[in-house]
Amino acid sequence: MARIAVIGAGMGAMAAAARLAVAGHRVTVYERSATYGGALGRFERDGFAFDTGPGLLHLPAVYRDLFVKTGKKPLEECVRMTQVDPASRHVFPDGTDVSLPNASRAGVVAALDAALGAGAGARWGDFLGRARDAWDRSRRPLLEEPLRADWQVLGRDPYPAVRQRRLLRGPRLAGTVAEVGAHELADPRLAALLEGYALSYGLDPRHTPTGAALLPYMEQTFGSWYVRGGMRALAHAVYERCLERRVEFVFHAEVTRIVEKDGRAAGVELAPGASVGPSPVVEADQVVAGASPAALAGPELWRDEDVRPLNGGAGGGPPSVPGRFTVLLALREGRPDGTAHRTVVHSPDNGEAAAVFSGRTAERPTVTVLRPDDPTTRPDDGHEAVTVTATVAPQGPVDWTDPGLRERYADVLVAAAGGAVPRLRERLRWLEVRTPADTASRTGARGGSVPAPSLAGAEGRLLHPANTTRLPGLYLVGGEAHPGGGLAHAGMSGALVAGLIVEGADFRGSR
């Protein structure tokens, strides 16, 4: 039985902790804040309750597998999950409005044909067919296996772009998400639909490889799921599973250094004040870092030839990945029957991505509006809790601590959300704002950035660091490690790290 120290109580870290405890190891989680869940926060006031992180779950099989492998009760006995239908409603700048059914390719095709005109659905359906090819080609090495030593093979884009012939010119192949929208989908609304997926994950459609097609493919194939009580209820269920497996949690315990001995990780050093005994050093046989450990152990743990990680390099350059600006709205009057859980109001501003990825605020951003049909989110049926979110530049390039900017940009998002919620301002009781600066303060994420999933293509620039490091005994888990950001990806990283520790070099990935 090994002693394992886990840094952070995010979803990936807890997923690894539960699996390692089941394997017989003694696991202790050290969390700098007062609670577990990482980005899966919850804000409550006056009987209203809001998710402050992800609002929906995709690929629920990841967490079903976690609960199957770590205890007797399956996931569905620990939380109440429902598929949202429609999966999403989209409002485009020209006034077109379309609702897309959940996990039904034929239904999506029919809905797009009806709303956008004959042929639109077929073009999107053909695109999803190519996206499935990209999924089949990259799924295991990108999501289900440890990052391979010859990771450079993932630098090739798995998406089979359509070769388009041009008169008196050479054939053209789309190389980015934006080019797929322009050349293959051939409708600005379909292009906005595709680009919206990339942007929501913090990816620049103009430069993101076409392999990102697997993002809409995953959602539209495996569905969108909501957990009653919000995603925080999922975090609580994973935390409870960890406790059942006798994982120990120490909160208000900030790790300041990874201890090295005889050329391997040998424990962690905690900041003064942590209640762990007379010494700030806690010995361990293995250390699992759920946050970037570059400041804890040094950037020399990674070399550029090992992997080219997202976010400016594993050594910790300035943040380049966007964050989230979120407005929590407490509304009078109840949620009307038939209201879509999620509505995306697409930006009329063609320069939105350019603004976000150059460190400026987009004046008319794309916003996602969440309106859950969940009585736990509101004081009674005469009120409604609504969450509005936009992808924005991180703290640093933009000063999100500026009260004037926070207030002005909250007003921008509320105005955009009016396209999804009629009479929004009339119904408003109060609002709360969360910016990348708040995310940085709460989670420690540099600049409040939200890591994107790993993607094949772009010569490997959108891969994340491997779960193993050059320091034996130190492993990386969570959104800043392979296979990258996102709730499902966090669970996958936990499974990979647990497999690497339990099975060692023989581990070949999840099955």
N, C-alpha and C positions, 0 to 999 in steps of 0.2 A: 504493500500500500504506500503510494507516494503522497507527499505533502504538496499540494498545488495551491499557489496564490494566484487569484484572478484579480486583475486591476479593472475596476468599473463594473457596474451592475446593469449595463445595457442588455438588449435582447440577445445579441450574439454571445456576450459573455455568460449570461445566465443559461443559454442553450448549451454551451460547452460545459458549464459547471454541473448541470443536472446529469448530462451524459457521463462525465468523468466520475461523479459520485456513484452512479449505478455500477460503474466498472470497478468500484472498490477503493477509489482514492479518497483521501481526506482533503476536502476543498474548502477554502475560505475566500470570500469575495470582499475586496476592499473598495468602498465607494466614497468618493469625495463629498457627495451631497447627502441629503437626509433621506433619500428614497431610491428605489430601483426603477428600471424601465428606460433609462436614457432619454431618447427623444419622445417616448410615449408619455407625455405629460397630460395633466388634467387640471382645468381651472374651473372653480365652482364659486358662484355668488348668487345670492337671492333666489336659490332654488334652480338656477340655470347651471348647466355643466357642459364643458367643451373639451374636445381633444385639442391639444396644442402641438401635436405632431401628426403623423399619418392618420388619415381618417378611414381608410379602407385597407383590406388585406387582399393581396393577390397570391396565387399559388399556396392556398391553405394546406396543401399536402405536406409542406415543409414542417409546419407545426403539428399536424396530425402525426407525422412520423416521430417527432420529438416526444409526444405524449405516449405513443405506442412503445417506444424504446425505453422509457423511463418510469413507467408505472402501470397500474391496472386500469385506471380511469382514462378513457379516451378523451380527446380534446372536446368533443361535443358534450360530454358530461361535466366539463369544467367551465365552459363558456357557451353562451347561446349565439350561434352564428347563423346569419341569413344572407342569401344572395340578394343583392339589390337589383331591382328590375323596374325601369330600364337601368342599364349599367351607367349610362351617362346621357345627358342632354347637352347639345351644342348649339350655341347662339352665335351666328357669324355676323360680321359687320354689315353685310347687305340685308340683314333682317331674316335670312334663312334660319330655320329652327328645326332641328332633327333630334329625335330620341333614339338611342341605339340599345337594342335588347341585350340582355346578359348572356354571354357564352353561346351565341347563336350566329354563326357566320351567315347562314341564309337569311336570318332576320335582319342582320346589319345591312346586307346587300339590298334587301327589299326596302328598308327604311331610307337608305341613301338614294335609291332610285326615285322613291316617292317624293323626297324633299328636294333633291338637287337636280333631278332630271334623269331620264333614261340613259343608261350607260355608266352613270357615276358609280352605282353599286358594283357593277361588273369590274370596273377598273380597280376599285378598292378590294374586291374579292380576289382578283388576280394578284394584286400586291400582297395580300395575306398569304396566298399560295407560295409566293417567293419567300416571304418571311418565314413560312414553315420550313422551307429548305435551309434557311440560315439557322433556324432553331435546331434542326436535326444535325447540322454540321458542327455546331459550336456548343450544344447543351452540356455534354459531359465535360470536356476540357475547360469550359468557361465557368460552370456552375457546380458540378458534382464531383470534381476531382481536384486534388491539390494542384497548385500552379506548377506545370511541368518545367523541368530544367531547360528544355528547349522552347521556352515560352514564345520565342520569336515566330513560331508557326502560327500563333494567334494574331500576329500582325497582319495576316491576310484577311481581307474582308470576306465573310462567308455568304453575303447576300448576292444572289445571281441577278445582277442588274440587266435590264433589257437592252440589247444592242439596237440602237436606233440609227437607221441609215439616213444620210442627208445628201441632198443633191450637190454634186461637185465638191463634197467635203467628206472627210473620213467619218466612220461610225462614231456615235457618242454613247458613252456609258455613264450613268449617274454614279458619283463617288461619295456624295454626302446626302443627308436626310433632305436638305433643301432641294438638291437636284432631283431626288426621287419625286418630290412633290411637283416640281416644275416640269420634268420630262416624262414621267411615267403616269402620274395621277392626272395631270393636265386640267386641273380645276382648282382655282385659288382656295376654295373651301375645303376640298380634300387635302390640299397641301397644308392648310392651317390645322386641320385635324391631326395630320401626321406630325407636323412640327410642334404642336402642342404637347404631344407625348414626350418628345425630347426635352423641351423646355421645362416641363414639370419635373423632370429628373435632374435638372440643372445642367443640361447639355445644350451646346450652341448648335442649332440645326444647320448653320452654314458650314460648320467644320466637323460635325459628328459623322462618322462613317455610316454607310448604309446598313451595317450590321445592327444598328439600333432598331431596325424593323422588328426585331424580336420583342421589343417592349410592347407595342400594341398587339402583337401576336399573342403574347402571354396573357394579357388582360382579356382579350376578346375570345380566347380559347378556354382558359381555365376559370374565368369569371372574376367578379368583384364581390367581396364579402364584407359584411358589417358585423361587428360584435356588439351585442346589446350592452350598454354601459360604456361604449366607446373602446378604442384600442387599449386604453388603460386597463380595461378588464382582462385583456389578453396578457398584458404585462404582469398583472396580479396573479393570473393562473400559472404562468411560468415561474414566478417567484414562489408561489405555494408549492409547486412541484419540486423546486430546489430544496425548500425546507423539509418536505417529506423525505427527500433523499439525504437529509442531514447535511446539506450545504450550510456553512456558517456565513453570515453577513456581518460586516463591520461598517457602519455608516459614519459619516464625518471623518473618514480616514483617507486623507490624500496621500498618494504615493509620490515621493519626491525623487526616488532613485531605485533603479534595479541593481541589486547587489550581485557582483560577480566574484566567483572563487574558482580557482583552478581552471580558468578558461570557460566557465559555463555560468548560466544564471543560477543563483543560489538563494534568492529571496528578494525582499523588497524593503525599502526604508520609508517610513511614514513621517509625515509632518508632525511637529510638536502638537500635543493635545489629543492625539488618537488614543482611545482606551484599549490598548493591546498589551499592556504590561510595562515593566520598567525600562525596556530597551526599545528604541524606535525601529530596530531592525528585526524583521520577521523572516526566519529561515524557511526555505522551500526547496523541494527537489525540482519543480518545474514552475515557470511563471507564464501566465496567459495574460496578455495585455489587450484590454478592450478599448484602449485609446492609443493614439500614436505615441510610441515610447521614445521617439527621437530625442526629446528633451530629458528623458530618464536614463538613457543608455548610450546616446550619441549617434549621430548620423552615419558613422563609419560602419554600422551594422549592415548597411546596404551599399551596393555598388551599382553604377548605372548599367553595367553589363548584366546584372542579375535580373532586373526588371525595371521598366520605365513607369513609375507609378503616376497616377493622376494627382493633380493638386500641387504641381510645381516641384515635385521631387520629394523623395522620402526624407531628405535631410531637413525639410521644414522651411521652404521659401515662403514668400508672401502668398496669402490665400488667393486662389483664382477661381474657386468653385462658388457658385452663387448660394444664397441662403433663401429663407422664406420670410415674407412679411405677411402677418396674419392679423385679421380683425375679427374679434368675437362679438357677435351682435345679439343682444337680448331684445326680442320683439314682442310687442303686443299682438293679440289675435293668434289663433291656432294655425297649424300647418294644414293647408287645404288638401283634401283627398286627391290622390293622383300626382302629387308633387314629386319630381325626380329627386332622388337622394343627392345626386351630384350634377351640377350644371357647370359647363365651361363656357364663359363668355370670352370669345376670341377678340384679340386686340385689332383695331383698325390701323395700327401703327406698324408700317413695314420695317421701321428701325428699332423695334422692341429688343430683339436679340443683340443688335449692335450696342444699344445702351447698356443692357445688363452685363454683357461680357467685356465692356470697356470700363466698367466701374462707375456707371452713371445710373440715374433712375429713369425708367421708361415712363413717359408722361401718360400713356394709355396702355397699361399692361393687360395681358391675358389674366383673367382671374378664375379661380375654381371656387364654386359656392357649394357648401355641404349643408343639406337640410335633412338630418336623420329623423326617421319616424320612430322615435325612441322616447317613451315617457320619462326615462331617467335623466333626460337632458333638459327638462323644463319643469317649472313649478306646478303647472296644470295644463289642461288642454286649451286654455285660452291664451297661451303664450308659445313662442317658438325660439329655439336656439339655432343660430345660423353662424357658420364659420366661412370666412372669405380669405383666400390665400393667393399670393402672387409670388413668382420667382423674381428675386432681386439681387443686385450686387451685394457682396458681403460687407460686414463691418470692416472699415479700413479705407477702402476706396470711397465709400460713402459713410458719413458720420451718422449712424442711426441712433446715437444718443442725443442728437439735437431735437429738443421738444417741438420746435416749429416744424421740422421736417417730418417727424412722426405724425403730427396732427394733420399736416397737409396731405401726406401720402395715404393716411387712413381715409381721408375724404375722397381721394382718387379711387381707392378700392371700393368704397361704399357706392360711389357714383356708377362704377362699372357693374357692380353687383345688382344695381337696379334693373339691368337687363334680364335678370333671372328671378328677382323677387319684386313683384309689383308693389308700389306704395311703400317702399322700404323705409324711406326717411320718416314718413308719417307714423309708421309702426314702431320706430326705434325708441326703446327705453334708455338704454345705455350701451356703451361699447368698451372693449378692452383691446389693447394693441400689443402684439408681440413682434419684435424685429430680430434681425441677425445679431444685434448686440445683446439682446436678452438670451438668445440661444447660446451665444458664446459664454455668457455669465453662468447659465444654468448647467450646461453640459461640458464646458471646456473646449468645445469645437473651435478651432482657429477661425476667427472672423465670423463665427456663427454659420459657417458653411455646412451644407448638407451633402455628403458624398454621393456621387452617382454610382450606378451599377458598373461593373467591369464590362467592357465591350471588346469584341474582336475587331480587327482592322486598325487603320491609322498607325501601322507599324508598331502596335503595342502600346501607344501612348495613353490609351484609356484603360489599361490594366492597373490593378492595385498591387501593392507588395504581397509577396507570398506569405502564407500563414507560418512558415518557418523562417528563421533568421540566421545570420552568420554566428550568432551566439547560441551555442547548444543549450537547450532547456528553456529558451524564450520563444514564445509563439504569439502570433497576432490574430485577433478575432474582431469581428464587427465591421462597420461600414468603411473604415480606412484600410482594410485588408481584403485580400481575395475572398469572395468574388464581388466585393464592393458594397455600395449603399443600397438601402431599401429594406423593408421589413422582412420579406422572404429571404433576401440575400443574407441578412444578419443570421437568420436561423441556419442557413446553409453553411456559413462560416463556422458556427458553433459545432456543427456535425463534423466538418473537416478537421478542426483543431482536435476535437476529442478522438477522432480516428487516428490522427497522426501520433498522439500521445499514447493511446492504448495499443495500437498495432505497429507503430514505428514505421520503419522504411518500407514495410510490406503493404502499407495501406494504399489502396488504389482508388479510393473514393466511395461515395455513397452508392448504395444499391437499392 
